[in-house]
Amino acid sequence: MSAKKKTKRKSPKILLEKKKVFILTSSIVILCILLLFINAFFGSEPRPVEPAAPQKDVQEEKSVNAEKKEVLAQSVKNTPLPPKPVTGSSAKPAGKTSKTVDKKTPEKIQEKNIPYDIPKAEEGSTLVFIIDDAGHSVENLKKYTSLPFPITLAVLPGVAETKECAELIVQSKKELMLHQPMQAENLSVNPGPGAITPNMTLGEIKAKVRENLSLLGTGVKGMNNHEGSLITEDEVRIGAVLDAAIECGVYFIDSRTTSLTKAESAAAVRGITIRHRDIFIDNIIEKKEMAAQIYHGLALANKNGTVIMIGHVDKSAGILPDLLRDMYPYLIKKGYKFAFPSQLK
């Protein structure tokens, strides 16, 4: 028993020694394994490092690759896809491709482009356009004679192209008037050739009117006054003008160059009815202002049934003919009628 006990007391030391040996051995083994592992990965001969490619070559390579991609994409884009089977009411004729449809209808687009907001005409609303001061330029007059509606041209007597302008008006089937010059209150204003002046007798006044009518040739339908505030304010003298008009079978329209005109009262004494100008279109030579005056005339036509609007050939040749041409189809569409003064009842 005692011998066994002594043997058991020595075994812990032996075990401790064995443990130390085991740990040491294990450490050596692990170290060897680590060394082998390190050698396997890092111990091999290093690869030679190639110099970096120049930046230019890299950019060129990228450019080439981009071009290749673009060519490939274009090729794919241009390759037609096989047609899909289409059935039912949505089928379209072969060979037609669908197009993007604008949501705006043609009607709405057309309405948006209309430049004139013309009021609707009352029944019988009639427009009379008279263009004064013809006789200086046939070329300017042609801009008015080519208009596609009834228009009246008033020609001055005794100026450069009086006869040629009168003939053009008759040939173009527009209405020809004499634009009779008369003295204005401002005596420094020269009314031009063939004028009626306050120092003339009544017989001289009538003779001058007849002479001026003859200068225009045949086809003259009427006359109106050029300037003339001094004469139209004198009931006796404007009465003599009316007498000449009656004798020659032409109508008279008062241009109303003065609010004190006595033309209508002189006409009433003679038992005739004359008409007068309602609107001067081109006192201001601007398209916007001219259009505004025409709109004013439309309002008067709807109120009174008829409106007489006066413009001037040379003064407005660059604007007024085109403005009237542009407005004409819209005026017709809204129900306005056009007439010569001789057609008014």
Order of alpha helices (4+ residues) and beta strands (2+ residues): alpha-alpha-alpha-beta-alpha-beta-alpha-beta-alpha-beta-alpha-alpha-beta-alpha-beta-beta-alpha-beta-alpha-beta
